[in-house]
Amino acid sequence: MSPSAPVPQKIEKALHAELERTRRDYEAAREKFHTLSSGIPSGLPHPDGSHRIQQAAREYRSTLNAYAESVRRFNDYILKQVIPKDHL
């Protein structure tokens, strides 16, 4: 094994850290979105509130996509030994 070859434990640790970070980001965005969308008693938000809900929804989707990608990368490494290109 060459000195520049990736060490399996380091790769797994890095992918797991990425997975945990994206999970926390996703959970925070989910909570923010649900708080904003459920805090409208009449069901019709103020125009400014609509913009905030739309921003929260975009953040929610973005963090969900990042989390899903992290899960895929981690699973591919653990189950199939596929090393992500950024860890080669």
BATORTI-313631 format. One record per atom (N, C-alpha, C): z, y, x; atom name; residue number from 1. Coordinates in steps of 0.02 Angstrom, whole numbers, plus 50000, padded with zeros to 5 digits. Last residue first. Example, Ala and Ser with C-alpha at 12.3 -4.5 7.8 and 13.67 -1.06 7.14 Angstrom:
2
@up = 50354 north = 49888 east = 50642 at = N i = 2
@up = 50357 north = 49947 east = 50684 at = CA i = 2
@up = 50394 north = 50002 east = 50645 at = C i = 2
@up = 50390 north = 49716 east = 50660 at = N i = 1
@up = 50390 north = 49775 east = 50615 at = CA i = 1
@up = 50390 north = 49835 east = 50660 at = C i = 1
***
This chain:
88
@up = 49870 north = 50478 east = 49492 at = N i = 88
@up = 49836 north = 50439 east = 49545 at = CA i = 88
@up = 49844 north = 50474 east = 49612 at = C i = 88
@up = 49915 north = 50551 east = 49388 at = N i = 87
@up = 49966 north = 50517 east = 49429 at = CA i = 87
@up = 49935 north = 50474 east = 49484 at = C i = 87
@up = 49811 north = 50596 east = 49313 at = N i = 86
@up = 49851 north = 50647 east = 49346 at = CA i = 86
@up = 49908 north = 50617 east = 49387 at = C i = 86
@up = 49762 north = 50478 east = 49257 at = N i = 85
@up = 49726 north = 50509 east = 49313 at = CA i = 85
@up = 49768 north = 50561 east = 49350 at = C i = 85
@up = 49886 north = 50352 east = 49224 at = N i = 84
@up = 49850 north = 50414 east = 49205 at = CA i = 84
@up = 49820 north = 50447 east = 49266 at = C i = 84
@up = 49864 north = 50183 east = 49244 at = N i = 83
@up = 49893 north = 50242 east = 49276 at = CA i = 83
@up = 49853 north = 50303 east = 49254 at = C i = 83
@up = 49898 north = 50050 east = 49147 at = N i = 82
@up = 49848 north = 50102 east = 49156 at = CA i = 82
@up = 49883 north = 50164 east = 49183 at = C i = 82
@up = 49972 north = 49937 east = 49112 at = N i = 81
@up = 49972 north = 49960 east = 49182 at = CA i = 81
@up = 49915 north = 50009 east = 49197 at = C i = 81
@up = 49991 north = 49907 east = 48981 at = N i = 80
@up = 49926 north = 49888 east = 49010 at = CA i = 80
@up = 49920 north = 49906 east = 49084 at = C i = 80
@up = 50123 north = 49945 east = 48947 at = N i = 79
@up = 50094 north = 49884 east = 48919 at = CA i = 79
@up = 50031 north = 49860 east = 48955 at = C i = 79
@up = 50151 north = 50062 east = 49022 at = N i = 78
@up = 50200 north = 50007 east = 49017 at = CA i = 78
@up = 50166 north = 49942 east = 48997 at = C i = 78
@up = 50034 north = 50141 east = 49006 at = N i = 77
@up = 50060 north = 50124 east = 49072 at = CA i = 77
@up = 50105 north = 50063 east = 49069 at = C i = 77
@up = 50019 north = 50149 east = 48868 at = N i = 76
@up = 49964 north = 50121 east = 48909 at = CA i = 76
@up = 49989 north = 50101 east = 48978 at = C i = 76
@up = 50141 north = 50212 east = 48836 at = N i = 75
@up = 50128 north = 50143 east = 48815 at = CA i = 75
@up = 50072 north = 50111 east = 48855 at = C i = 75
@up = 50120 north = 50338 east = 48895 at = N i = 74
@up = 50176 north = 50297 east = 48915 at = CA i = 74
@up = 50163 north = 50223 east = 48897 at = C i = 74
@up = 50005 north = 50382 east = 48825 at = N i = 73
@up = 50004 north = 50376 east = 48898 at = CA i = 73
@up = 50060 north = 50330 east = 48923 at = C i = 73
@up = 50053 north = 50381 east = 48691 at = N i = 72
@up = 49996 north = 50340 east = 48711 at = CA i = 72
@up = 49995 north = 50328 east = 48786 at = C i = 72
@up = 50156 north = 50475 east = 48700 at = N i = 71
@up = 50171 north = 50405 east = 48679 at = CA i = 71
@up = 50115 north = 50359 east = 48702 at = C i = 71
@up = 50080 north = 50588 east = 48732 at = N i = 70
@up = 50131 north = 50563 east = 48779 at = CA i = 70
@up = 50150 north = 50491 east = 48763 at = C i = 70
@up = 50005 north = 50601 east = 48615 at = N i = 69
@up = 49971 north = 50588 east = 48678 at = CA i = 69
@up = 50020 north = 50561 east = 48730 at = C i = 69
@up = 50108 north = 50630 east = 48525 at = N i = 68
@up = 50068 north = 50570 east = 48515 at = CA i = 68
@up = 50031 north = 50551 east = 48580 at = C i = 68
@up = 50148 north = 50754 east = 48578 at = N i = 67
@up = 50195 north = 50698 east = 48576 at = CA i = 67
@up = 50157 north = 50632 east = 48570 at = C i = 67
@up = 50034 north = 50831 east = 48554 at = N i = 66
@up = 50059 north = 50822 east = 48623 at = CA i = 66
@up = 50105 north = 50762 east = 48627 at = C i = 66
@up = 50030 north = 50825 east = 48414 at = N i = 65
@up = 49975 north = 50798 east = 48454 at = CA i = 65
@up = 49996 north = 50785 east = 48526 at = C i = 65
@up = 50150 north = 50891 east = 48385 at = N i = 64
@up = 50140 north = 50822 east = 48363 at = CA i = 64
@up = 50085 north = 50789 east = 48403 at = C i = 64
@up = 50123 north = 51017 east = 48435 at = N i = 63
@up = 50174 north = 50977 east = 48467 at = CA i = 63
@up = 50171 north = 50904 east = 48447 at = C i = 63
@up = 50020 north = 51054 east = 48345 at = N i = 62
@up = 50007 north = 51053 east = 48417 at = CA i = 62
@up = 50059 north = 51009 east = 48453 at = C i = 62
@up = 50085 north = 51051 east = 48221 at = N i = 61
@up = 50028 north = 51006 east = 48234 at = CA i = 61
@up = 50016 north = 50998 east = 48309 at = C i = 61
@up = 50182 north = 51151 east = 48245 at = N i = 60
@up = 50202 north = 51084 east = 48225 at = CA i = 60
@up = 50146 north = 51034 east = 48241 at = C i = 60
@up = 50103 north = 51263 east = 48267 at = N i = 59
@up = 50146 north = 51239 east = 48321 at = CA i = 59
@up = 50167 north = 51166 east = 48308 at = C i = 59
@up = 50046 north = 51273 east = 48140 at = N i = 58
@up = 50003 north = 51262 east = 48198 at = CA i = 58
@up = 50043 north = 51234 east = 48257 at = C i = 58
@up = 50162 north = 51297 east = 48065 at = N i = 57
@up = 50122 north = 51236 east = 48051 at = CA i = 57
@up = 50076 north = 51221 east = 48110 at = C i = 57
@up = 50202 north = 51420 east = 48114 at = N i = 56
@up = 50246 north = 51362 east = 48124 at = CA i = 56
@up = 50208 north = 51297 east = 48113 at = C i = 56
@up = 50094 north = 51497 east = 48068 at = N i = 55
@up = 50107 north = 51491 east = 48140 at = CA i = 55
@up = 50150 north = 51429 east = 48155 at = C i = 55
@up = 50115 north = 51481 east = 47930 at = N i = 54
@up = 50053 north = 51458 east = 47961 at = CA i = 54
@up = 50061 north = 51449 east = 48036 at = C i = 54
@up = 50240 north = 51543 east = 47918 at = N i = 53
@up = 50233 north = 51472 east = 47900 at = CA i = 53
@up = 50170 north = 51444 east = 47932 at = C i = 53
@up = 50205 north = 51674 east = 47953 at = N i = 52
@up = 50253 north = 51637 east = 47994 at = CA i = 52
@up = 50249 north = 51562 east = 47980 at = C i = 52
@up = 50117 north = 51704 east = 47847 at = N i = 51
@up = 50093 north = 51704 east = 47917 at = CA i = 51
@up = 50140 north = 51664 east = 47962 at = C i = 51
@up = 50205 north = 51698 east = 47740 at = N i = 50
@up = 50147 north = 51653 east = 47743 at = CA i = 50
@up = 50121 north = 51647 east = 47814 at = C i = 50
@up = 50289 north = 51805 east = 47766 at = N i = 49
@up = 50315 north = 51737 east = 47770 at = CA i = 49
@up = 50260 north = 51685 east = 47775 at = C i = 49
@up = 50208 north = 51911 east = 47735 at = N i = 48
@up = 50228 north = 51903 east = 47805 at = CA i = 48
@up = 50255 north = 51832 east = 47817 at = C i = 48
@up = 50200 north = 51891 east = 47594 at = N i = 47
@up = 50140 north = 51887 east = 47637 at = CA i = 47
@up = 50157 north = 51878 east = 47711 at = C i = 47
@up = 50328 north = 51779 east = 47538 at = N i = 46
@up = 50308 north = 51847 east = 47552 at = CA i = 46
@up = 50247 north = 51843 east = 47598 at = C i = 46
@up = 50286 north = 51625 east = 47454 at = N i = 45
@up = 50315 north = 51664 east = 47508 at = CA i = 45
@up = 50289 north = 51736 east = 47509 at = C i = 45
@up = 50329 north = 51543 east = 47317 at = N i = 44
@up = 50277 north = 51590 east = 47337 at = CA i = 44
@up = 50306 north = 51635 east = 47392 at = C i = 44
@up = 50439 north = 51472 east = 47287 at = N i = 43
@up = 50380 north = 51433 east = 47306 at = CA i = 43
@up = 50322 north = 51477 east = 47328 at = C i = 43
@up = 50556 north = 51534 east = 47267 at = N i = 42
@up = 50507 north = 51538 east = 47213 at = CA i = 42
@up = 50446 north = 51494 east = 47227 at = C i = 42
@up = 50628 north = 51508 east = 47388 at = N i = 41
@up = 50653 north = 51484 east = 47324 at = CA i = 41
@up = 50601 north = 51484 east = 47268 at = C i = 41
@up = 50594 north = 51456 east = 47538 at = N i = 40
@up = 50560 north = 51500 east = 47490 at = CA i = 40
@up = 50579 north = 51476 east = 47420 at = C i = 40
@up = 50633 north = 51371 east = 47638 at = N i = 39
@up = 50674 north = 51430 east = 47625 at = CA i = 39
@up = 50643 north = 51479 east = 47576 at = C i = 39
@up = 50546 north = 51273 east = 47671 at = N i = 38
@up = 50593 north = 51257 east = 47617 at = CA i = 38
@up = 50637 north = 51317 east = 47599 at = C i = 38
@up = 50472 north = 51330 east = 47773 at = N i = 37
@up = 50438 north = 51312 east = 47711 at = CA i = 37
@up = 50486 north = 51295 east = 47654 at = C i = 37
@up = 50568 north = 51352 east = 47875 at = N i = 36
@up = 50529 north = 51407 east = 47847 at = CA i = 36
@up = 50500 north = 51389 east = 47779 at = C i = 36
@up = 50616 north = 51221 east = 47895 at = N i = 35
@up = 50662 north = 51274 east = 47878 at = CA i = 35
@up = 50625 north = 51332 east = 47845 at = C i = 35
@up = 50499 north = 51154 east = 47933 at = N i = 34
@up = 50534 north = 51135 east = 47872 at = CA i = 34
@up = 50583 north = 51188 east = 47849 at = C i = 34
@up = 50470 north = 51222 east = 48055 at = N i = 33
@up = 50422 north = 51222 east = 47999 at = CA i = 33
@up = 50457 north = 51206 east = 47934 at = C i = 33
@up = 50586 north = 51193 east = 48130 at = N i = 32
@up = 50567 north = 51262 east = 48116 at = CA i = 32
@up = 50520 north = 51265 east = 48056 at = C i = 32
@up = 50576 north = 51052 east = 48138 at = N i = 31
@up = 50634 north = 51084 east = 48106 at = CA i = 31
@up = 50618 north = 51156 east = 48086 at = C i = 31
@up = 50456 north = 51040 east = 48210 at = N i = 30
@up = 50462 north = 51011 east = 48143 at = CA i = 30
@up = 50519 north = 51044 east = 48105 at = C i = 30
@up = 50491 north = 51101 east = 48330 at = N i = 29
@up = 50438 north = 51131 east = 48289 at = CA i = 29
@up = 50441 north = 51105 east = 48218 at = C i = 29
@up = 50589 north = 51010 east = 48374 at = N i = 28
@up = 50607 north = 51081 east = 48363 at = CA i = 28
@up = 50555 north = 51114 east = 48318 at = C i = 28
@up = 50514 north = 50892 east = 48385 at = N i = 27
@up = 50570 north = 50895 east = 48338 at = CA i = 27
@up = 50591 north = 50967 east = 48323 at = C i = 27
@up = 50421 north = 50931 east = 48486 at = N i = 26
@up = 50399 north = 50912 east = 48419 at = CA i = 26
@up = 50455 north = 50918 east = 48368 at = C i = 26
@up = 50509 north = 50949 east = 48595 at = N i = 25
@up = 50467 north = 51005 east = 48571 at = CA i = 25
@up = 50444 north = 50992 east = 48500 at = C i = 25
@up = 50560 north = 50818 east = 48607 at = N i = 24
@up = 50605 north = 50874 east = 48591 at = CA i = 24
@up = 50566 north = 50934 east = 48564 at = C i = 24
@up = 50441 north = 50752 east = 48640 at = N i = 23
@up = 50478 north = 50733 east = 48580 at = CA i = 23
@up = 50524 north = 50789 east = 48558 at = C i = 23
@up = 50407 north = 50809 east = 48761 at = N i = 22
@up = 50363 north = 50821 east = 48703 at = CA i = 22
@up = 50397 north = 50801 east = 48638 at = C i = 22
@up = 50516 north = 50761 east = 48837 at = N i = 21
@up = 50505 north = 50834 east = 48830 at = CA i = 21
@up = 50461 north = 50848 east = 48769 at = C i = 21
@up = 50498 north = 50622 east = 48830 at = N i = 20
@up = 50559 north = 50652 east = 48803 at = CA i = 20
@up = 50550 north = 50727 east = 48791 at = C i = 20
@up = 50372 north = 50610 east = 48895 at = N i = 19
@up = 50382 north = 50586 east = 48826 at = CA i = 19
@up = 50443 north = 50618 east = 48794 at = C i = 19
@up = 50403 north = 50658 east = 49021 at = N i = 18
@up = 50353 north = 50693 east = 48981 at = CA i = 18
@up = 50361 north = 50674 east = 48907 at = C i = 18
@up = 50493 north = 50558 east = 49060 at = N i = 17
@up = 50516 north = 50628 east = 49055 at = CA i = 17
@up = 50468 north = 50669 east = 49012 at = C i = 17
@up = 50404 north = 50450 east = 49062 at = N i = 16
@up = 50460 north = 50450 east = 49015 at = CA i = 16
@up = 50488 north = 50520 east = 49006 at = C i = 16
@up = 50320 north = 50488 east = 49166 at = N i = 15
@up = 50293 north = 50480 east = 49099 at = CA i = 15
@up = 50348 north = 50480 east = 49046 at = C i = 15
@up = 50413 north = 50487 east = 49272 at = N i = 14
@up = 50378 north = 50548 east = 49254 at = CA i = 14
@up = 50350 north = 50545 east = 49183 at = C i = 14
@up = 50451 north = 50351 east = 49273 at = N i = 13
@up = 50502 north = 50404 east = 49263 at = CA i = 13
@up = 50469 north = 50469 east = 49240 at = C i = 13
@up = 50328 north = 50289 east = 49301 at = N i = 12
@up = 50363 north = 50275 east = 49239 at = CA i = 12
@up = 50414 north = 50330 east = 49223 at = C i = 12
@up = 50305 north = 50344 east = 49428 at = N i = 11
@up = 50258 north = 50356 east = 49374 at = CA i = 11
@up = 50293 north = 50345 east = 49307 at = C i = 11
@up = 50413 north = 50293 east = 49499 at = N i = 10
@up = 50404 north = 50365 east = 49494 at = CA i = 10
@up = 50358 north = 50382 east = 49436 at = C i = 10
@up = 50389 north = 50156 east = 49492 at = N i = 9
@up = 50450 north = 50183 east = 49461 at = CA i = 9
@up = 50445 north = 50259 east = 49452 at = C i = 9
@up = 50265 north = 50141 east = 49563 at = N i = 8
@up = 50271 north = 50126 east = 49492 at = CA i = 8
@up = 50333 north = 50157 east = 49458 at = C i = 8
@up = 50201 north = 50266 east = 49664 at = N i = 7
@up = 50255 north = 50218 east = 49659 at = CA i = 7
@up = 50267 north = 50205 east = 49585 at = C i = 7
@up = 50033 north = 50290 east = 49717 at = N i = 6
@up = 50087 north = 50305 east = 49671 at = CA i = 6
@up = 50139 north = 50249 east = 49668 at = C i = 6
@up = 49990 north = 50306 east = 49890 at = N i = 5
@up = 49986 north = 50267 east = 49828 at = CA i = 5
@up = 50045 north = 50284 east = 49783 at = C i = 5
@up = 50003 north = 50366 east = 50011 at = N i = 4
@up = 49988 north = 50410 east = 49955 at = CA i = 4
@up = 49983 north = 50372 east = 49888 at = C i = 4
@up = 50024 north = 50262 east = 50102 at = N i = 3
@up = 50079 north = 50309 east = 50090 at = CA i = 3
@up = 50067 north = 50354 east = 50030 at = C i = 3
@up = 49955 north = 50109 east = 50031 at = N i = 2
@up = 49951 north = 50169 east = 50073 at = CA i = 2
@up = 50008 north = 50217 east = 50055 at = C i = 2
@up = 50000 north = 49941 east = 50042 at = N i = 1
@up = 50000 north = 50000 east = 50000 at = CA i = 1
@up = 50000 north = 50062 east = 50045 at = C i = 1
***
